[in-house]
Amino acid sequence: MKAVYLTLAVLTGLSAAPAADAPRTFNGVITDDMCARGGHATMRMGPTDAECTRACVNIHGAAYVLFDGKNVYALSDQQSPDRFAGQSVRVTGVLDSKTKTIRVQNIAARPSGR
């Protein structure tokens, strides 16, 4: 009888355990952590937001982030975002909610107007 109760307890515990974090899609703009919330007008390290973002990363040691208009998410991949600097994108990955870091699986440009 103990074995039955133990088996039920284990199965109940497994069903209550959180599932492995599933990838999600996040929409926003690839920018840098120095200008994420304030925009690029203050730093203006180039004529476009993309050039300012790249300059902040390459010259000032900033990191690429995703800004969705409200939240700033750190990105585990710091190479792929370079080609999307200043652009609206969809990032697919797993969010670490404690550090607000997305473990990036894919980045794709979003069509204009979306």
C-alpha positions as CSV (number, residue, x, y, z in Angstrom):
1,M,0.0,0.0,0.0
2,K,2.9,2.4,0.8
3,A,4.1,1.9,-2.8
4,V,0.8,2.9,-4.2
5,Y,0.7,6.1,-2.1
6,L,4.4,6.8,-3.0
7,T,3.6,6.4,-6.7
8,L,0.6,8.7,-6.4
9,A,2.6,11.3,-4.6
10,V,5.3,11.2,-7.2
11,L,2.9,11.4,-10.1
12,T,1.0,14.3,-8.4
13,G,4.2,16.1,-7.8
14,L,5.3,15.7,-11.4
15,S,2.0,17.0,-12.7
16,A,2.2,20.0,-10.4
17,A,5.8,20.8,-11.4
18,P,6.2,23.6,-13.9
19,A,6.8,22.5,-17.4
20,A,10.2,23.3,-18.9
21,D,10.2,26.8,-20.2
22,A,8.8,26.9,-23.6
23,P,10.1,29.3,-26.2
24,R,8.0,32.5,-26.6
25,T,7.9,35.2,-29.2
26,F,8.7,38.8,-28.2
27,N,8.1,41.8,-30.5
28,G,10.1,45.0,-30.2
29,V,13.0,47.0,-31.4
30,I,16.7,46.0,-31.3
31,T,18.5,48.8,-29.5
32,D,21.2,49.1,-26.8
33,D,21.0,49.2,-23.1
34,M,22.3,52.8,-22.9
35,C,19.5,54.2,-25.1
36,A,16.7,51.7,-24.6
37,R,14.2,53.8,-22.7
38,G,15.3,57.3,-23.6
39,G,15.8,56.9,-27.3
40,H,18.8,57.9,-29.3
41,A,18.2,61.6,-29.3
42,T,20.5,62.2,-26.3
43,M,23.5,60.2,-27.5
44,R,23.0,60.5,-31.3
45,M,26.1,58.6,-32.2
46,G,25.1,58.5,-35.8
47,P,22.4,59.8,-38.2
48,T,20.1,56.9,-37.6
49,D,19.0,54.8,-34.6
50,A,20.7,51.8,-36.1
51,E,24.0,53.6,-36.4
52,C,23.7,55.0,-32.9
53,T,22.9,51.6,-31.5
54,R,25.9,50.0,-33.2
55,A,28.2,52.9,-32.0
56,C,26.9,52.5,-28.4
57,V,27.7,48.8,-28.5
58,N,31.0,48.9,-30.4
59,I,32.5,52.1,-28.9
60,H,30.9,52.5,-25.5
61,G,30.5,48.8,-24.5
62,A,26.7,48.8,-24.4
63,A,24.8,45.6,-25.0
64,Y,22.1,44.8,-27.5
65,V,18.6,44.6,-26.0
66,L,15.0,44.2,-27.1
67,F,12.7,47.1,-26.2
68,D,9.0,46.4,-26.5
69,G,7.8,49.9,-25.6
70,K,7.5,49.0,-21.9
71,N,10.1,46.3,-21.0
72,V,13.8,46.1,-21.8
73,Y,15.1,42.5,-22.3
74,A,18.7,41.5,-22.3
75,L,19.6,39.2,-25.2
76,S,21.9,36.1,-24.7
77,D,23.1,36.4,-28.3
78,Q,25.0,39.6,-28.8
79,Q,26.1,38.9,-32.5
80,S,22.9,38.3,-34.4
81,P,21.2,41.5,-33.2
82,D,23.8,43.6,-35.0
83,R,22.2,43.2,-38.4
84,F,18.8,44.2,-36.9
85,A,20.0,47.3,-35.0
86,G,17.2,49.9,-34.9
87,Q,14.7,47.6,-36.5
88,S,11.4,46.1,-35.4
89,V,11.9,42.4,-34.8
90,R,10.4,39.2,-33.5
91,V,12.7,37.4,-31.1
92,T,11.9,33.8,-30.3
93,G,13.5,32.4,-27.1
94,V,13.1,31.4,-23.5
95,L,12.8,34.2,-21.0
96,D,14.6,34.1,-17.6
97,S,12.1,36.3,-15.7
98,K,14.6,36.9,-12.8
99,T,17.2,38.5,-15.0
100,K,14.8,39.6,-17.9
101,T,17.2,37.9,-20.3
102,I,15.9,36.1,-23.4
103,R,17.9,33.0,-24.4
104,V,17.7,33.8,-28.1
105,Q,16.8,31.0,-30.5
106,N,15.8,33.2,-33.5
107,I,15.6,36.9,-34.5
108,A,13.6,37.9,-37.6
109,A,12.6,41.3,-39.0
110,R,9.0,42.3,-38.6
111,P,7.2,43.7,-41.6
112,S,6.5,47.5,-41.4
113,G,3.1,48.4,-39.9
114,R,2.9,45.4,-37.6
